Amino acid sequence: VQLVESGGGWVQPGGSLSLSCAASGRFSSIDAMNWYRQAPGKQREFVASISREGRTNYADSVKGRFTISRDNAKNTEYLQMNSLRPEDTAVYYCNAVIRSYMGRWYDYWGQGTQVTVSS
């Protein structure tokens, strides 16, 4: 199983970027899908999560600016980031809890994608 991220890049403050993360490989189902980020010199932190049924949860720092979504048919999650700030600069990682055909749940991570917000 692999999580492959796309999107990210550089944007000026106030701008928007979108990220996507697609799961591939052999598995039974995907439960929660999440986004985390890690800024230089800081620990990885939670950004947003979405359940299979579409329930969402956000870190206070991104509420009202970021939107997480998913397409279960495509095994893909998305993160739309608006009104970006310099403090949003970080490597963004997608994460998913995936059930194998043997019935066990595993935690998978994407490779990370850089988001840089600066003027």
N, C-alpha and C positions, 0 to 999 in steps of 0.2 A: 504494500500500500504506500502510495506517495501523495503528498500534498504539494501542489505546484502553484506558487503565487505569481501574479502578474500585476502590473501597474506600478504606482509609486513614481518617484522622480523629484524634480525641483519645482517649487511654486513660490510665488511671492505671498507675503502675508495677506490674508483675506481671500485667497484663492481656494480652488477646489481640486481634489484628486480622488480617484477611485481605485480600489484594490479588489482583486478577485483571487480566489483560492479554490482550485479544483482537486478533488480526491479521485485517484485512479488506482486500479488494481482489483484484487478479488476480496470482497467483503460482503457481509450480509446487510448491514445498515449503518447509518450514521446517526448518532444521538446529538449532543450539543456541538455547535461549531462556534469558535471563539476567535477573537483577535487580541493579541498582546503587543506591546512595544517595549523597546529598550533604547534609552538615550545613552550617549557616551558617559561612562562613569557612574551610571545608575543601574539599579536592578530592573529586571523585566517586570512590567506592570500590566495589569488587566486593562483592556480597553472596552470590549463589548462582547456579548454572547447572545446566541439565539438558539432556542430549542428546536426540535424537529417540528413542533407544532407552531412555531413562529413567535414564541414568547421571547422578548428581548430584555436585555439588561445592559446598562452603560456605566462606565466610570463617571463620577461627577464632573471631571475635567472636560469631558467630551459631550455631555448631554446637551441636546439641542443643536449640536453642530455635526455630529457623526450619525450615520444610519447604517445599521447592519441588516442584511437580508440574506436569503438563501433560496436556491432552486433545488429542491430535492430530486427532481428528475435528472438534473445535471450534476448532482453531487458537488455543488459549488456554493460557496458563500461569497458575499461581497461586503465591502465597506466603503460607503460614500462619505467623504470627508469635505465639509464645507467650512468656510470662515476659518481657514487654517491660521495658526499662530506659530511664531518661532519655537515656542516650547513644545509644539507637536513634532518637532524634528526628532526622528528616531528610526531604528530598524523595526519594521512591523512584521510580526509573525502570525500566521494563521495556525489554528489548533483545532483538532477534531477528535471526538471520542467515537471510535469505530468498532463495530461488532464483527468479529470474524465468523466464518461459517461454522466454527466449532462452538460458538456461543460465548466466547470470551470478549471482553471489552479492552481496547487498547487506546492509548493516548498517542496521537501523531502530531508532528510539527512540520510546518513548511520551512523553506530555506531562509526566509527573511527577505524583505525588500526595503530599500532605503527610501525614506521620505524626508526631504529637506525643505524647510520653510524659511526663506530669507529674502531680503531685498538686495 
